[in-house]
Amino acid sequence: MRLVSLVGMRKEERGLSPRMAGGLLILLTLLSTGTAHAQFPSELWHEGKIVLVEGDTLRGLVKYDLPQNLVQYSMADKRIEAFSARKVLFFEIFDASVRRYRQFFALPYVGGNSGADYKTPVFFELLAEGALTLLSREGLETRMYSGSPYYSGYYPYSYGGGVYNPNRLGNTITVLVYTYYLLDENGNITEFTGNKADLLQLMGRKSEEVEKYMKANKLRYEDRSDFVRIVAYYNSLM
């Protein structure tokens, strides 16, 4: 399903509760916090833009927090304005760490740390769009390790990776992890189980062709960039 359809539906709903739908508007003072040590993408300010439900577009420095479903905008007077997913249609950043633009959409979903048992806007990153749309969310986890983390499967953050090595303390390491979601043509968003059979089942009659493509190109859905290629190939067959 094209994201523009879901975004359009949210735009039409904005008149139902103009201010309450957006939650509280948070104004903070921008402090000097030693950003030289901020290494994860969510800890950095990025050049970008935020498109609000009310129609305004804010351009400048943008910082996101997907677990909290918040996006922050640094204003000219150095204050920070924070918006919940309820107030945002989408935002875009240029992530210098991977040298590419990244887009995030606020889509209706049951879950996403909201605690609600009904659909509320949740931020998802768009990875591949088409008949089957691949989305993701990211978060940080602290894990135990033994020996060097570079020999334990923890590699520097990249578009095709999934974790990053920040400063470590003792036998723990903080890693960047992704959760993937699939949006079908009916607008249903389903969290990916991590099971190859479940993925191929979603692809129906094209599953055999996709599986052959994966084998021929040695693609693994566990790898972020490979997963994008797999879904993009499926969409090319539709």
Secondary structure, DSSP 4 states (H G I P E B T S, - for coil): --HHHHHHHHHHGGGGSTTGGG---EEEE-----GGG--SGGGS-EEEEEEETTS-EEEEEEEEETTTTEEEEE-TTSEEEEEEGGGEEEEEEEETTTTEEEEEEEEEES-TT---SS-EEEEEEEEE-SSSEEEEEEEEEEEE--S-GGGTT-----TT--------BTTEEEEEEEEEEEE-TTS-EEE--S-HHHHHHHTGGGHHHHHHHHHHTT--TTSHHHHHHHHHHHHHH-
